[in-house]
Amino acid sequence: MKTTYIYTLVDPREPEHVRYVGKADDPKARFRQHLHSVKTYKKRRYVYCWIGSLLKVGVTPDMNIIEEVAYKVKEDWASREQHWISLYRISGHKLTNLTEGGDGIEGFKHSEECKKRMNAHRIGKPGTPHTEESKRKLSEAHKGKVLGPMSEEQKKLRSEKTKGIPKGPFSEEHRKNLSESHKGYIMPEEQRLKIGEKSKGRKQSEETTRKRQETKIKNGTTGHGKVMSEETKKKLSAKNKGRKMDPVEVAERVARRKENRLKRLAEEGNLDSCGVLHEY
C-alpha cells in the first residue's frame, strides 16, 4: 500500500475560502513546485495566475492537508480528490481547478467559446519561428509520409480557419523563394497519372476560363504568335510518338476549337445573325 495526501491551497488573508484542491505524495515538494511553476510554466493555468497574484503583493498561499489516503491503484485516491473538489464547489468555493479531479491537466478541455476567443487572439500575430535544428527534425519526421485525401469535415475546418486571411498578391521576395524551392523538382510519374485521372472529364466554367484568359493577357503569357524552337518541337514530337488519343476526346477537342473560332469570328463581325461566314 502507498500513501498520498489530498490538500488545499488558500489565501492566508481569507483562510475560509478554498481556492485549489490537489493530490501529492510529498506535500512539501509539491508546494515548492507550485511556487516555482508560476515563473517557469509557459502555459498560463488558472491556479498559477492566482498564486502569482498573491506573490506580487508579498503573500504566500497556505497548504492544508485535508485527508491521508492509502491506495493500491490510481482510482483509490482519484475518487477522494474528486469528492473534495465536488464538495467545495457545491459549497460555493471559487476553485481554480480546471477539471473534476483524478486526471490532472490532461483531462481538461477548452470550451468552444474559449477556443474561438483564443483563435481570434492569435489571428494576425506571427508564430514563433522554428530553429534550424527544429526544422531538420520536422523534416526527418515527415519523410516518407503519404497524406491521404481530406475528408469533407477537414476541408470545412480548413476553409473556416483561413477565412479573412489575405492570399496575395505575393511579394517579390516570396515569389523568389517559391521559385528557388521548386527548381529541379520533377513530379513523379505516379503523381502525374493521378492528376490526369482526376482531371478527366472536368470542365471549367465560363467565368474561370475568362479569368484565366484575362490573367494570361495581363502577364503576356497567352502564347499567341509564339514560335517554338526546334529543340522544343523535337521534344514534343518524341513525347507524343505512339500516343493514341481517345476518339471521344478528339471529337470534344475539335468541337471546342470550332466553337471558339466561331465566337472569335462573331466578335470580329465576320458572322451574320445566322452564323454564316462572310466571304470577302
Helices and strands as residue ranges (DSSP letters): E 2-11, E 14-24, H 27-40, H 46-56, E 62-71, H 74-90, G 104-107, H 112-122, H 132-142, H 152-162, H 172-182, H 189-199, H 206-219, H 230-240, H 247-268
